[in-house]
Amino acid sequence: MLIDKEIDTRGLNCPLPILKAKKALAELQSGQVLKVVSTDAGSIRDFQAFAKQTGNELLDQQTLDTVFVHVLRRR
């Protein structure tokens, strides 16, 4: 999967990973892909809700030990 931008929000808790993702998505063109790396366990649920509310597509979510990876496509 082609990733256009990646942000690292490890160590940040809700709502900061979402806010940083929102800002990063605003810098992308429609159809481009953002990868967010987080250590906030609540981010799985948060990014699912964020995608539904904003219309951005949640392409993938992975849990790797204590790291959570979210991949979104900008609407």
MMTF fields as JSON, N, C-alpha, C and O atoms, coordinates in Angstrom:
{
  "mmtfVersion": "1.0.0",
  "mmtfProducer": "UNKNOWN",
  "numBonds": 299,
  "numAtoms": 300,
  "numGroups": 75,
  "numChains": 1,
  "numModels": 1,
  "chainsPerModel": [1],
  "groupsPerChain": [75],
  "chainIdList": ["A"],
  "bondAtomList": [4, 2, 8, 6, 12, 10, 16, 14, 20, 18, 24, 22, 28, 26, 32, 30, 36, 34, 40, 38, 44, 42, 48, 46, 52, 50, 56, 54, 60, 58, 64, 62, 68, 66, 72, 70, 76, 74, 80, 78, 84, 82, 88, 86, 92, 90, 96, 94, 100, 98, 104, 102, 108, 106, 112, 110, 116, 114, 120, 118, 124, 122, 128, 126, 132, 130, 136, 134, 140, 138, 144, 142, 148, 146, 152, 150, 156, 154, 160, 158, 164, 162, 168, 166, 172, 170, 176, 174, 180, 178, 184, 182, 188, 186, 192, 190, 196, 194, 200, 198, 204, 202, 208, 206, 212, 210, 216, 214, 220, 218, 224, 222, 228, 226, 232, 230, 236, 234, 240, 238, 244, 242, 248, 246, 252, 250, 256, 254, 260, 258, 264, 262, 268, 266, 272, 270, 276, 274, 280, 278, 284, 282, 288, 286, 292, 290, 296, 294],
  "bondOrderList": [1, 1, 1, 1, 1, 1, 1, 1, 1, 1, 1, 1, 1, 1, 1, 1, 1, 1, 1, 1, 1, 1, 1, 1, 1, 1, 1, 1, 1, 1, 1, 1, 1, 1, 1, 1, 1, 1, 1, 1, 1, 1, 1, 1, 1, 1, 1, 1, 1, 1, 1, 1, 1, 1, 1, 1, 1, 1, 1, 1, 1, 1, 1, 1, 1, 1, 1, 1, 1, 1, 1, 1, 1, 1],
  "groupList": [{"groupName": "MET", "atomNameList": ["N", "CA", "C", "O"], "elementList": ["N", "C", "C", "O"], "formalChargeList": [0, 0, 0, 0], "bondAtomList": [1, 0, 2, 1, 3, 2], "bondOrderList": [1, 1, 2], "singleLetterCode": "M", "chemCompType": "L-PEPTIDE LINKING"}, {"groupName": "LEU", "atomNameList": ["N", "CA", "C", "O"], "elementList": ["N", "C", "C", "O"], "formalChargeList": [0, 0, 0, 0], "bondAtomList": [1, 0, 2, 1, 3, 2], "bondOrderList": [1, 1, 2], "singleLetterCode": "L", "chemCompType": "L-PEPTIDE LINKING"}, {"groupName": "ILE", "atomNameList": ["N", "CA", "C", "O"], "elementList": ["N", "C", "C", "O"], "formalChargeList": [0, 0, 0, 0], "bondAtomList": [1, 0, 2, 1, 3, 2], "bondOrderList": [1, 1, 2], "singleLetterCode": "I", "chemCompType": "L-PEPTIDE LINKING"}, {"groupName": "ASP", "atomNameList": ["N", "CA", "C", "O"], "elementList": ["N", "C", "C", "O"], "formalChargeList": [0, 0, 0, 0], "bondAtomList": [1, 0, 2, 1, 3, 2], "bondOrderList": [1, 1, 2], "singleLetterCode": "D", "chemCompType": "L-PEPTIDE LINKING"}, {"groupName": "LYS", "atomNameList": ["N", "CA", "C", "O"], "elementList": ["N", "C", "C", "O"], "formalChargeList": [0, 0, 0, 0], "bondAtomList": [1, 0, 2, 1, 3, 2], "bondOrderList": [1, 1, 2], "singleLetterCode": "K", "chemCompType": "L-PEPTIDE LINKING"}, {"groupName": "GLU", "atomNameList": ["N", "CA", "C", "O"], "elementList": ["N", "C", "C", "O"], "formalChargeList": [0, 0, 0, 0], "bondAtomList": [1, 0, 2, 1, 3, 2], "bondOrderList": [1, 1, 2], "singleLetterCode": "E", "chemCompType": "L-PEPTIDE LINKING"}, {"groupName": "THR", "atomNameList": ["N", "CA", "C", "O"], "elementList": ["N", "C", "C", "O"], "formalChargeList": [0, 0, 0, 0], "bondAtomList": [1, 0, 2, 1, 3, 2], "bondOrderList": [1, 1, 2], "singleLetterCode": "T", "chemCompType": "L-PEPTIDE LINKING"}, {"groupName": "ARG", "atomNameList": ["N", "CA", "C", "O"], "elementList": ["N", "C", "C", "O"], "formalChargeList": [0, 0, 0, 0], "bondAtomList": [1, 0, 2, 1, 3, 2], "bondOrderList": [1, 1, 2], "singleLetterCode": "R", "chemCompType": "L-PEPTIDE LINKING"}, {"groupName": "GLY", "atomNameList": ["N", "CA", "C", "O"], "elementList": ["N", "C", "C", "O"], "formalChargeList": [0, 0, 0, 0], "bondAtomList": [1, 0, 2, 1, 3, 2], "bondOrderList": [1, 1, 2], "singleLetterCode": "G", "chemCompType": "PEPTIDE LINKING"}, {"groupName": "ASN", "atomNameList": ["N", "CA", "C", "O"], "elementList": ["N", "C", "C", "O"], "formalChargeList": [0, 0, 0, 0], "bondAtomList": [1, 0, 2, 1, 3, 2], "bondOrderList": [1, 1, 2], "singleLetterCode": "N", "chemCompType": "L-PEPTIDE LINKING"}, {"groupName": "CYS", "atomNameList": ["N", "CA", "C", "O"], "elementList": ["N", "C", "C", "O"], "formalChargeList": [0, 0, 0, 0], "bondAtomList": [1, 0, 2, 1, 3, 2], "bondOrderList": [1, 1, 2], "singleLetterCode": "C", "chemCompType": "L-PEPTIDE LINKING"}, {"groupName": "PRO", "atomNameList": ["N", "CA", "C", "O"], "elementList": ["N", "C", "C", "O"], "formalChargeList": [0, 0, 0, 0], "bondAtomList": [1, 0, 2, 1, 3, 2], "bondOrderList": [1, 1, 2], "singleLetterCode": "P", "chemCompType": "L-PEPTIDE LINKING"}, {"groupName": "ALA", "atomNameList": ["N", "CA", "C", "O"], "elementList": ["N", "C", "C", "O"], "formalChargeList": [0, 0, 0, 0], "bondAtomList": [1, 0, 2, 1, 3, 2], "bondOrderList": [1, 1, 2], "singleLetterCode": "A", "chemCompType": "L-PEPTIDE LINKING"}, {"groupName": "GLN", "atomNameList": ["N", "CA", "C", "O"], "elementList": ["N", "C", "C", "O"], "formalChargeList": [0, 0, 0, 0], "bondAtomList": [1, 0, 2, 1, 3, 2], "bondOrderList": [1, 1, 2], "singleLetterCode": "Q", "chemCompType": "L-PEPTIDE LINKING"}, {"groupName": "SER", "atomNameList": ["N", "CA", "C", "O"], "elementList": ["N", "C", "C", "O"], "formalChargeList": [0, 0, 0, 0], "bondAtomList": [1, 0, 2, 1, 3, 2], "bondOrderList": [1, 1, 2], "singleLetterCode": "S", "chemCompType": "L-PEPTIDE LINKING"}, {"groupName": "VAL", "atomNameList": ["N", "CA", "C", "O"], "elementList": ["N", "C", "C", "O"], "formalChargeList": [0, 0, 0, 0], "bondAtomList": [1, 0, 2, 1, 3, 2], "bondOrderList": [1, 1, 2], "singleLetterCode": "V", "chemCompType": "L-PEPTIDE LINKING"}, {"groupName": "PHE", "atomNameList": ["N", "CA", "C", "O"], "elementList": ["N", "C", "C", "O"], "formalChargeList": [0, 0, 0, 0], "bondAtomList": [1, 0, 2, 1, 3, 2], "bondOrderList": [1, 1, 2], "singleLetterCode": "F", "chemCompType": "L-PEPTIDE LINKING"}, {"groupName": "HIS", "atomNameList": ["N", "CA", "C", "O"], "elementList": ["N", "C", "C", "O"], "formalChargeList": [0, 0, 0, 0], "bondAtomList": [1, 0, 2, 1, 3, 2], "bondOrderList": [1, 1, 2], "singleLetterCode": "H", "chemCompType": "L-PEPTIDE LINKING"}],
  "groupTypeList": [0, 1, 2, 3, 4, 5, 2, 3, 6, 7, 8, 1, 9, 10, 11, 1, 11, 2, 1, 4, 12, 4, 4, 12, 1, 12, 5, 1, 13, 14, 8, 13, 15, 1, 4, 15, 15, 14, 6, 3, 12, 8, 14, 2, 7, 3, 16, 13, 12, 16, 12, 4, 13, 6, 8, 9, 5, 1, 1, 3, 13, 13, 6, 1, 3, 6, 15, 16, 15, 17, 15, 1, 7, 7, 7],
  "groupIdList": [1, 2, 3, 4, 5, 6, 7, 8, 9, 10, 11, 12, 13, 14, 15, 16, 17, 18, 19, 20, 21, 22, 23, 24, 25, 26, 27, 28, 29, 30, 31, 32, 33, 34, 35, 36, 37, 38, 39, 40, 41, 42, 43, 44, 45, 46, 47, 48, 49, 50, 51, 52, 53, 54, 55, 56, 57, 58, 59, 60, 61, 62, 63, 64, 65, 66, 67, 68, 69, 70, 71, 72, 73, 74, 75],
  "secStructList": [7, 7, 7, 1, 3, 3, 3, 3, 7, 6, 6, 7, 7, 6, 6, 2, 2, 2, 2, 2, 2, 2, 2, 2, 2, 2, 6, 1, 7, 6, 6, 7, 3, 3, 3, 3, 3, 3, 7, 7, 6, 6, 2, 2, 2, 2, 2, 2, 2, 2, 2, 2, 2, 2, 7, 7, 3, 3, 3, 3, 3, 3, 3, 3, 6, 6, 3, 3, 3, 3, 3, 3, 3, 7, 7],
  "xCoordList": [0.84, 0.0, 0.884, 1.826, 0.575, 1.343, 0.899, -0.279, 1.81, 1.54, 2.093, 3.28, 1.228, 1.654, 2.258, 3.131, 1.783, 2.307, 2.167, 1.199, 3.135, 3.086, 3.353, 4.257, 2.545, 2.792, 2.936, 2.283, 3.794, 4.074, 3.478, 3.933, 2.454, 1.805, 2.043, 1.282, 3.106, 3.42, 3.647, 4.308, 3.084, 3.215, 2.125, 2.021, 1.315, 0.234, -1.083, -1.328, -1.92, -3.214, -4.33, -4.131, -5.491, -6.692, -6.897, -6.773, -7.198, -7.54, -6.387, -6.614, -5.169, -4.058, -3.79, -3.551, -3.812, -3.592, -4.628, -4.288, -5.877, -6.935, -6.703, -6.828, -6.366, -6.141, -4.965, -5.033, -3.895, -2.737, -3.081, -2.614, -3.897, -4.327, -5.205, -5.071, -6.092, -6.971, -6.152, -6.433, -5.136, -4.267, -3.486, -3.363, -2.967, -2.2, -3.082, -2.654, -4.31, -5.228, -5.552, -5.71, -5.65, -5.948, -4.842, -5.082, -3.634, -2.497, -2.415, -1.625, -3.235, -3.212, -4.293, -5.265, -4.101, -5.105, -6.102, -5.8, -7.271, -8.277, -7.702, -7.078, -7.915, -7.428, -6.066, -5.663, -5.343, -4.033, -4.19, -5.24, -3.132, -3.198, -2.288, -1.133, -2.852, -2.134, -1.998, -2.957, -0.793, -0.535, -0.256, 0.571, -0.961, -0.792, -0.32, -0.945, 0.779, 1.31, 1.04, 1.382, 0.424, 0.01, 0.279, 0.398, 0.374, 0.46, -0.783, -0.85, -1.748, -2.988, -3.95, -4.439, -4.221, -5.093, -6.489, -7.143, -6.942, -8.254, -8.29, -9.362, -7.13, -7.088, -7.778, -8.247, -7.846, -8.553, -9.995, -10.478, -10.663, -12.057, -12.168, -13.08, -11.235, -11.276, -11.18, -11.915, -10.272, -10.105, -11.279, -11.596, -11.92, -13.129, -14.232, -14.892, -14.427, -15.437, -15.06, -15.918, -13.782, -13.303, -13.59, -14.054, -13.311, -13.542, -15.024, -15.38, -15.879, -17.326, -17.81, -18.616, -17.325, -17.779, -17.284, -17.979, -16.091, -15.483, -15.636, -15.438, -15.985, -16.107, -14.79, -14.746, -13.706, -12.438, -12.519, -13.188, -11.838, -11.919, -10.819, -9.635, -11.222, -10.273, -9.895, -10.67, -8.704, -8.268, -7.768, -7.976, -7.103, -6.477, -6.204, -5.94, -6.274, -5.848, -5.104, -5.558, -3.959, -3.16, -2.687, -2.43, -2.582, -2.018, -0.743, -0.769, 0.374, 1.678, 2.235, 2.832, 2.04, 2.401, 1.657, 0.442, 2.363, 1.718, 1.598, 1.351, 1.773, 1.687, 0.466, 0.201, -0.269, -1.477, -1.258, -0.864, -1.524, -1.289, -2.629, -3.415, -2.881, -4.129, -3.778, -2.867, -4.498, -4.263, -5.58, -6.587, -5.551, -6.757, -6.528, -5.433, -7.602, -7.567, -8.432, -9.582, -7.85, -8.588, -9.736, -9.593, -10.863, -12.047, -11.89, -12.787],
  "yCoordList": [-1.181, 0.0, 1.242, 1.346, 2.164, 3.407, 4.374, 4.724, 4.799, 5.753, 7.114, 7.242, 8.117, 9.456, 10.257, 11.099, 9.984, 10.709, 9.815, 9.064, 9.898, 9.129, 10.062, 10.896, 9.91, 10.689, 9.739, 8.698, 10.119, 9.324, 10.047, 11.126, 9.437, 10.047, 9.203, 9.282, 8.393, 7.567, 8.449, 9.485, 8.015, 8.759, 9.797, 10.375, 10.042, 11.019, 10.287, 9.215, 10.874, 10.285, 11.097, 12.242, 10.5, 11.111, 12.492, 12.629, 13.499, 13.475, 13.827, 14.044, 13.889, 14.378, 13.559, 14.166, 12.21, 11.482, 11.845, 11.974, 12.007, 12.382, 13.798, 14.048, 14.719, 16.101, 16.2, 16.929, 15.473, 15.481, 14.829, 15.275, 13.776, 13.117, 14.06, 14.137, 14.767, 15.714, 16.783, 17.125, 17.31, 18.328, 17.752, 18.397, 16.539, 15.907, 15.614, 15.793, 15.164, 14.888, 16.163, 16.127, 17.279, 18.553, 18.96, 19.718, 18.462, 18.789, 17.87, 18.111, 16.813, 15.852, 16.169, 16.867, 15.644, 15.764, 14.623, 13.613, 14.773, 13.724, 12.43, 12.444, 11.32, 10.026, 9.642, 8.484, 10.606, 10.279, 9.544, 9.614, 8.839, 7.94, 8.413, 8.783, 8.386, 8.783, 7.574, 6.836, 7.385, 6.336, 7.018, 7.926, 6.567, 7.122, 6.003, 4.945, 6.238, 5.274, 5.842, 6.99, 5.027, 5.49, 4.44, 3.253, 4.881, 3.947, 4.053, 3.406, 4.842, 5.017, 3.884, 3.812, 2.994, 1.842, 2.273, 1.553, 3.419, 3.918, 4.409, 4.699, 4.505, 5.039, 4.121, 4.597, 2.82, 1.908, 2.382, 2.59, 2.546, 2.994, 4.431, 4.757, 5.287, 6.693, 6.877, 7.678, 6.135, 6.301, 5.72, 6.205, 4.692, 4.163, 5.22, 5.444, 5.865, 6.916, 8.131, 8.729, 8.494, 9.64, 9.438, 10.355, 8.237, 7.956, 8.078, 8.657, 7.541, 7.623, 9.066, 9.461, 9.846, 11.23, 12.136, 13.074, 11.87, 12.781, 12.324, 13.114, 11.058, 10.544, 10.088, 9.676, 10.156, 9.597, 8.081, 7.571, 7.364, 5.906, 5.296, 5.576, 4.462, 3.746, 2.469, 1.513, 2.461, 1.342, 0.161, -0.988, 0.432, -0.647, -0.199, 0.974, -1.16, -0.946, -2.195, -3.314, -2.003, -3.124, -2.841, -1.697, -3.905, -3.814, -4.636, -5.843, -3.977, -4.631, -4.416, -3.377, -5.399, -5.287, -4.108, -4.177, -3.033, -1.87, -0.701, 0.432, -0.979, 0.064, -0.205, -1.34, 0.86, 0.77, 1.582, 2.747, 0.938, 1.583, 1.747, 0.804, 2.972, 3.309, 3.863, 4.679, 3.419, 3.912, 4.467, 3.763, 5.735, 6.418, 6.996, 7.446, 6.969, 7.642, 8.888, 8.838, 10.009, 11.265, 11.254, 10.806, 11.754, 11.812, 12.866, 13.049],
  "zCoordList": [0.0, 0.0, 0.0, 0.785, -0.871, -0.972, 0.12, 0.192, 0.954, 2.026, 1.589, 1.289, 1.555, 1.139, 2.288, 2.079, 3.508, 4.67, 5.889, 6.011, 6.789, 8.029, 9.203, 9.156, 10.267, 11.474, 12.664, 12.735, 13.579, 14.764, 15.968, 16.347, 16.562, 17.733, 18.981, 19.945, 18.96, 20.127, 21.351, 21.276, 22.479, 23.725, 23.931, 25.013, 22.917, 23.033, 23.294, 22.74, 24.139, 24.442, 23.817, 23.409, 23.748, 23.183, 23.802, 25.019, 23.026, 21.607, 20.673, 19.483, 21.174, 20.347, 19.083, 18.039, 19.103, 17.842, 16.765, 15.588, 17.174, 16.221, 15.699, 14.5, 16.593, 16.163, 15.193, 14.203, 15.474, 14.575, 13.237, 12.189, 13.271, 12.032, 11.209, 9.987, 11.879, 11.182, 10.471, 9.322, 11.156, 10.566, 9.373, 8.332, 9.54, 8.456, 7.25, 6.11, 7.493, 6.382, 5.607, 4.386, 6.31, 5.652, 4.689, 3.749, 4.918, 4.047, 2.83, 1.918, 2.818, 1.717, 0.688, 0.978, -0.512, -1.567, -1.425, -0.79, -2.0, -1.976, -2.556, -3.617, -1.859, -2.323, -1.784, -1.889, -1.204, -0.651, 0.684, 1.323, 1.095, 2.24, 3.37, 3.158, 4.581, 5.798, 6.719, 6.941, 7.248, 8.239, 9.573, 9.659, 10.616, 11.961, 12.882, 12.952, 13.584, 14.549, 15.944, 16.232, 16.807, 18.127, 19.191, 18.887, 20.442, 21.569, 22.451, 23.496, 22.056, 22.809, 22.451, 21.324, 23.423, 23.166, 22.714, 21.96, 23.159, 22.752, 21.317, 20.787, 20.684, 19.32, 18.307, 17.273, 18.584, 17.668, 17.522, 16.409, 18.629, 18.649, 18.138, 17.378, 18.558, 18.166, 16.658, 16.08, 16.017, 14.572, 13.787, 12.701, 14.321, 13.674, 13.681, 12.666, 14.829, 14.946, 14.1, 13.45, 14.11, 13.33, 11.84, 11.162, 11.339, 9.921, 9.58, 8.553, 10.426, 10.176, 10.189, 9.346, 11.13, 11.272, 10.164, 9.774, 9.651, 8.675, 7.231, 6.308, 7.025, 5.658, 5.063, 3.904, 5.846, 5.383, 5.524, 6.423, 4.638, 4.63, 5.504, 5.313, 6.459, 7.302, 6.556, 6.513, 5.973, 5.141, 5.949, 5.561, 7.082, 7.841, 9.264, 9.526, 10.18, 11.56, 11.994, 11.753, 12.636, 13.115, 14.532, 14.907, 15.304, 16.643, 16.658, 16.419, 16.941, 17.0, 18.397, 18.681, 19.271, 20.688, 21.313, 21.497, 21.639, 22.258, 21.283, 21.694, 19.997, 18.969, 18.1, 17.704, 17.815, 17.007, 15.729, 15.771, 14.601, 13.305, 12.613, 12.518, 12.126, 11.447, 10.074, 9.941, 9.061, 7.703, 7.173, 7.107, 6.801, 6.314, 4.925, 4.586, 4.128, 2.811, 2.906, 3.342, 2.486, 2.548, 1.545, 0.408, 1.999, 1.117, 0.049, -0.774]
}
